């Protein structure tokens, strides 16, 4: 077929003749539909390693950016990890949920930046000084990096667990943040969340919870302004009292020491004192809040608080999902490793559909 005839056949498609262009467009539509049905990337994407400099804290964060191969991204996203020392994939129990989210969304036209936490993997910085506030500054550095690289598209944050707090704090404070997605992002004050979490886990395992009084005593010590040299022996006494004779064993002594160290860390003490309520109210950008109804770490009632404090938020319950947004039987953390999903297809589809809706 000559070039002129090829063009004429394609142009004649508007008169109802089935030309080559119609065939190509039809195949693209078919492939796109199959991709949606089977959870495959709708478009090709590529990944490259990058470095993000948090100038204010003099920290360099190692990360990966995934990008759609077909043109400019529809929006740019920085991922915010949950509590603890997390790598860029938020690897836990053999799963890599952040890698799955990034590749899924980049396969649908979004640029996604995910980074190792400071002091983890290729990132610099000291872990002992980490707080939620320092994590917010790291995510804001990621937002600034995205803004300089893709300043013609809106940028936002997707955060899981503590990363949800980071997302809503960023949205409340930083005008560069144009949207957020929180995955089990707490809306309760830290001490209240720890109490709810402890109760839910105990009830799921033992059917009862006898440790409420001790937990309240420990949280009161950690949340107080007492310096560590005063708080540590008080906390050690409370834990030893609960352990009984086991506190005298080497394993008991080690458990007490590690527990006290963790509960008196800068991160934990700030987390207990922080109440997200005001920041939840201050979020004025589009917000998708998801919570699994089998989540024992951030119970699903958390969504009720979000709805009450910020009725504009799109709050959705993911039925049968645990804290990692996997389909679960019990919701217990001990079950995570045995489950096949990094993150469920329903969760990925819900995030993508919502992003598509706000980025049109």
N, C-alpha and C positions, 0 to 999 in steps of 0.2 A: 504494500500500500504506500503510495507516494505521500509526501508531507502534506500537500494541499488537500488530498482526499481525506487523510486522517483528521485534519482540522475541521473539514466540512462535516464529517460524521459526528464528531464531538459536538460541534455547534448545533447540529440538527436535533440533538437530544431534546431541546426545548419544544420541538414540534411533535414529540412523542416517539421518535425513532430511537432504537436502542443502540447507542454508540459505545465506543470504547470508554469514554469518560463515565458514562452511566455504570458500566461494568465495574470500573475501578472504585467509584464511589460506593457502589453496592457492597463490594468486597470489604471496603474499609468499615462500613456500618456493621457488617456481619462479624468481622473480627473484633470490633469494639464491643458488640453485644456478647460475644463469647467470652471476652475478657472479663466483663462485668459478672457474668454468670459463674465463671470458674475462679474468680479472684485473681486473675492474671493481670500484669501491667497492661494498660490500654495502649501506651506508647513506650518506645524505647527510652531508656534513661542511662546516664553515666554517673560515675562517682569519682571524686578526687579528694585527697587529703589536703587539709588547710590548717593554718595557724591563726588563732584569734587572740589579739593582745588586749587584755584588760589593763589599760594604762593606769587607772586610779590605784589599783592594787599591785601593779607590776607583776602580773601573772600572765603566762602564755598558755592558752588552752588549745590542745590538739584536737582536731575534729575531722569530720568527713562531710562534704556537701554532695548531695545527690541532685541531679538536674535532668529535666526532660531534654531529650535530644532535638525535639521538634519546636524550635523557636523560643521566645522569651517566656519565662514561667508566669503562671497566672497570679501567683502570690509566693511570698518567701516565708519560711517557718523556721524558728529555732526551737529545739527540743529541750525541755527542762526535766532532769531526772528526779527520782524519788530519793528518800533519805539514805544515808550511808555512802560509802565510797563506790561510786558507779562509773562504769566506762560508758563510752558513747552509745553502745548498743543497749544499755541498761540490762546487761546480761545477768540473769538470775535463774537458778535451778535448771540450767541447761538451755534456757530460752533467751532469745534476743528480740524483745518486743519493739525496741526503738528502731532497729535495723529493718524490721518488717514494716513498720509504719512509714519510715522514710522511703523505702523502695516502692511501696504501694502508692504513696502520694506522688512521688516523682514520676511514676508510670502514668499518672493522670494529670501531669502538667505543672506540678509544684516543685519549687526549690526547697530542700529541707537540709538544715544544718544541725548536726548532732555532735556533741563534744564530750571528751573525757572530763569528769569532774576535776577540779584542781587537786593536784597531788596524786592523781590516778593516771595510769597509762603514760601517754606522752605529754601530759599537762604538768606544768610547774606549780609550786605553791605547797604550803604545809597543811596537812590534814588536821592537825590539832587546833588550828585557828579557824577552821571552817564554821560558819553559821548560815542560817537561812539568808541573812542579809548579804553575806559575801556571795552566796549562790545567786541572789538576785542581780548583783553587780556583774557576775560572770555572764548571765543570760543577757543582760542589757548590752554587754560588750559584743555578744553574738548578734543582737539586733542591729547594733551600729555597723558591724561588719556587713550584714546583709543589706543595710541601707546604702552603704557605699558601693556595693557590688551590683545591686538591683534596685536603684532608687526610683524606678518608674512603676514598681509594683508594690502593693501593700504588704507589710510584714507583720507577723504575729507569733504567738507562742503556743506550743502544745506541751502541757505538763502533766506528769503522772505522780499521784500521791503528794509528797512534799513539793514536787514540781508544779502541782496545781496551785499551791500557795504562791510559789515563785511567779507563776503566770498571772494570777490575779493582782499581786503586788505590782508587777511590771505594768499591767494594764492600767492600774489606778494611778501610777506615778509617771509613766513614760509615754509621751505623745507619739513616739515612733511605733508603739504597739497598737495595731489597728484591729486585732481580733485575738481571742484566746479559745483554746479547747482544754478543759480540765478533765482528767481521767482519775476519778476518785480523789479529787482535790478537796481537802478539808475546809469546811466553813466554820468549824468549832475551835474554841480556844484550845491550846495544846494540852493542858492538863485534863480538860474534859474529854478530848479525843483519846488520850491514853487510858482514862478510866473506862470509856465505852469499848475500846479495843480489848482491854484486859478482861472485861466482863464477857464480851462476845466469844473470845477464844476459850475462856474457862467453861462457859456454858456448853460450847460445842464439843469440848473434850470430855468434861466430867459431869455435865448436867447441873453444876452448881458452882458458885464462886464464894470461897471463904476468905479471900485475901483483900477485900475492899478496904478494911481499916488500915492494914499495913501499907497498901498502895497509896492511900491518901496521906499517910504520915510521911512516906518517902517523897511524894510529890511536893508536899509542903516544905520539906527541907530543901529540895532541889530548887524550888521556885523562890525561896527566900533570898535575901541579900546577904546572907551569912557568907563570909569568906570560906574558901575550901578547907582551911585547917580547922575550922569549927564545924563545918557541915559534914566532913568525911567521917569523924568518929560517931556522930549522931546517926548517920545513915548506916554505918557498919553495925551498930548496935541493933537497929531495927531489923536488918536482914538476918543477923545472927540469931535474934530472938525467934524469927520465923523458921529458921533451919533447925533449931534445937541442937542436939548432939552432933549433927552432921557439920555444924559450923567449925568444929574442932579438927575435922579431917583436912588433909592437904587440899583435896578437891573443893571442900567447903570454903576454906580460906581464899583459894584462888577465885572462886565464884564471887565471894564478897568483894574482893579487891577490884575485879573487872566491872562488877555492877556499879560500885561507887565511882570508879573512873568514868564510866559512860554517863551516869546520871549527873555528874558534876562537870561534864564537858561544856565548853561555851555553846556548842550547838544545842545540846539538850536543854540547858537552862533558858536560852532564848526561845526555843520552840515552846516550852511550857508557858512562858509569859505572853507569847504573842496571841492576840485575839484577831482573827481575820474579819470579824463582822464589819468594821468600818470600811475596810478595803473592798469587801464584797459589795457594799452599798455604792462605793465610788466607781465601780466598773461601768463605763458608759459605751464600751465598744461591743460588737457582737460577741456572744459568749455561748459556747456549747459545753454543758456540764453533764458528764456521764458517770454513772455509778452502778456497779453490779449488785444484784439483790442477794448474792451469796458472799459479799465482801465482809470479812470479819475484822479487817484492819481499819477501814473507813466505812462503817455501816451505812446502809442505803438511806437511812433517815437523814443523813447529811444533805441529801437533795432537797428535803423539805425546808431545811434552814436556808439553803440557797434561794429557793423559790420565794420564801417569806422576805428575805433581805433584798433580793434583786429580782422582781417579777419579770424583768426583760430578758433574763437568762433563759436559754433553751435547755431545760433540764430533762434528762431522759434516763429511765431505768433500763439497764441491760439485764434481762431476765436470765437466770441460771449462770451468771458470770461471777467470778471471784475478783480478788483485788488486782490480779494481772490481766483481767478481761479475757480469761479462758472460760470455756464451758466446764463447770465443776459439779462435783457431787456434794462435797462437804464445805468447800470454801477455805479449809484449813491450809496454812502454808506448807504443811507436810505433804500435801497432795500435788503441789505445783509441778514437781519434777516428773511425776508420772503422767501428766496430761500432755497430749500430743501437740497442742497449739502453742505458738509463741504469743499469739493474740488472735482472737476470733475474727473470722471473715465478717461477721455482723458488725463488730466494732469498727473495723477498717472501713466498711461500706458506709456506716453512719457518719464517721468523720469526713469521708470524701464527699458524700452527698451534701452535708451541711456546708463545707467549704465551697463546693460548686455553687450552692445557692447564694452565698454572700459575695462571691467573686465574679458573678455575671456582669 
